[in-house]
Amino acid sequence: MERLLQCLENQDGDKGLQINVVAAITVLAQCGEGLQVIKATEADVKLLCLLECTDDAKLEEEITDALCALAVHQEMRSHLVMKGAVSRLAAKLRTDSSEICVRVLLGLGMLCGSSQEAQEQLAETDRAIGTLLHLMKSSDLDIRGIAHDLFAALCSNKQVKPKIEHLLRSDRATKDI
């Protein structure tokens, strides 16, 4: 596993190979023993680092799929939040690809749905609220629906709601869209 993960560390590496390694991590995420391997080798951290620095759409799709496969498991959610998944996923909300956007929203929904800490991280991420507001007007029904549900979850958080209200009042939430 360690040797496979080394393929993810080189930003300029073979994209096809990286996509295949990420797909293998996605398969591992589907079983309990695989989750332990992923945690032990910090494959999730390598995925997050690669997501942050790649601009390859296919690779971004695979990484967000893998992160969603990890976030399905309750025991992985707090781990991913602690490793910075919320801000790294939120940074990809402003993509031109509706496929990537849906995957990012799904991942954020799983991480932020019941975690106040994750909701607070998302609300504090630069331009995330404004981007969610923009996405709630999307012509893509999946994007619009998931963005709406995520925004509603943020608004139901007593710690986050005042921040959202302040952003909306100051009009900072929609300026850079």
C-alpha positions in Angstrom: 0.0 0.0 0.0 2.8 2.4 0.9 4.3 2.1 -2.6 0.9 2.7 -4.2 0.4 5.8 -2.1 3.8 7.2 -3.3 2.2 7.7 -6.7 -0.2 10.2 -5.1 2.6 12.3 -3.6 4.0 13.5 -6.9 1.7 16.2 -8.3 3.2 15.8 -11.8 2.9 12.0 -11.7 1.1 9.8 -14.1 -2.6 10.9 -13.9 -3.9 7.6 -15.1 -1.9 5.7 -12.4 -3.1 8.2 -9.8 -6.7 7.7 -10.8 -6.3 4.0 -10.5 -4.7 4.2 -7.0 -7.5 6.5 -5.9 -10.1 4.0 -7.3 -8.4 1.3 -5.3 -8.7 3.4 -2.1 -12.4 3.8 -2.9 -12.8 0.0 -3.1 -10.8 -0.3 0.2 -13.2 2.2 1.8 -16.1 -0.2 1.3 -14.9 -2.7 4.0 -14.0 -2.4 7.6 -10.5 -3.8 7.2 -9.9 -1.4 4.3 -10.7 1.6 6.5 -8.1 0.5 9.0 -5.5 0.3 6.2 -6.5 3.7 5.0 -6.2 5.2 8.5 -2.9 3.4 9.2 -1.3 4.6 6.0 -2.9 8.1 6.1 -4.2 7.5 2.6 -7.0 9.9 3.4 -4.5 12.7 4.1 -2.7 12.0 0.8 -6.1 12.2 -1.0 -6.8 15.6 0.6 -3.4 16.9 -0.3 -3.8 15.8 -3.8 -7.3 17.2 -4.1 -5.9 20.6 -3.0 -3.2 20.7 -5.6 -4.6 19.0 -8.7 -6.4 20.7 -11.5 -7.1 17.4 -13.4 -10.9 17.0 -13.6 -10.9 13.2 -13.8 -8.6 13.0 -10.8 -10.7 15.4 -8.8 -13.8 13.3 -9.6 -12.0 10.1 -8.4 -10.7 11.8 -5.2 -14.1 13.3 -4.3 -15.7 9.8 -4.9 -13.1 8.3 -2.6 -13.7 10.9 0.1 -17.5 10.3 -0.2 -16.8 6.5 0.2 -14.9 7.3 3.4 -17.5 9.7 4.7 -20.2 7.1 4.4 -18.7 5.5 7.5 -19.7 7.3 10.7 -16.3 6.5 12.3 -14.4 8.2 9.5 -16.4 11.5 9.5 -14.8 13.0 12.5 -11.4 11.8 11.4 -11.9 13.5 8.0 -13.1 16.7 9.6 -10.1 16.7 11.9 -7.8 16.2 8.9 -9.2 19.3 7.1 -11.5 17.7 4.6 -14.2 20.4 5.0 -12.1 23.3 3.9 -10.4 21.3 1.1 -13.7 20.1 -0.3 -15.3 23.6 0.1 -12.5 25.0 -2.0 -13.6 22.8 -4.9 -17.2 24.1 -4.8 -16.4 26.8 -7.3 -15.6 24.3 -10.1 -17.0 24.5 -13.6 -17.8 20.8 -13.6 -21.3 19.9 -12.3 -20.1 16.3 -11.7 -17.4 17.5 -9.4 -19.6 20.0 -7.7 -22.3 17.3 -6.9 -19.6 15.0 -5.5 -18.2 17.9 -3.4 -21.6 18.8 -2.1 -22.4 15.2 -1.2 -19.1 14.9 0.7 -19.7 18.1 2.5 -23.3 17.0 3.3 -22.1 13.8 4.9 -19.4 15.6 6.9 -21.5 18.6 7.9 -24.9 17.0 8.2 -24.7 16.2 11.9 -21.3 17.7 12.9 -21.4 21.1 14.5 -17.6 21.3 14.2 -17.7 20.6 10.5 -20.5 23.1 10.0 -18.5 25.8 11.8 -15.5 24.9 9.6 -17.6 25.3 6.5 -19.1 28.6 7.6 -15.6 29.9 8.3 -14.2 28.8 4.9 -13.5 31.7 2.6 -16.5 32.3 0.3 -18.2 29.0 1.1 -21.5 30.6 2.2 -21.7 32.9 -0.9 -20.9 29.9 -3.1 -23.7 27.8 -1.5 -26.1 30.7 -2.0 -25.1 30.8 -5.7 -25.4 27.1 -6.1 -28.9 27.1 -4.6 -29.9 29.0 -7.8 -28.2 26.5 -10.1 -30.1 25.1 -13.1 -28.8 21.6 -12.1 -31.5 20.2 -9.8 -29.0 18.0 -7.9 -26.7 20.8 -7.2 -29.5 23.1 -6.2 -31.1 20.6 -3.9 -27.9 19.5 -2.1 -26.7 23.1 -1.7 -30.1 24.0 -0.2 -30.0 21.1 2.3 -26.4 21.9 3.3 -27.3 25.6 3.7 -30.3 24.7 5.8 -28.1 22.5 8.0 -25.8 25.5 8.5 -28.7 27.8 9.4 -30.0 25.4 12.0 -26.7 25.5 13.9 -26.9 28.1 16.6 -23.2 28.8 16.4 -23.2 29.3 12.7 -26.5 31.1 12.1 -25.2 34.5 13.5 -22.2 34.3 11.2 -24.4 33.7 8.2 -26.7 36.5 9.2 -23.7 38.8 9.5 -22.4 37.8 6.1 -25.8 38.4 4.5 -26.2 41.8 6.1 -22.8 42.9 5.1 -23.4 41.5 1.6 -20.0 39.8 1.8 -21.5 36.4 1.0 -22.4 37.3 -2.5 -19.8 39.8 -3.6 -17.2 37.4 -5.1 -19.5 35.0 -6.9 
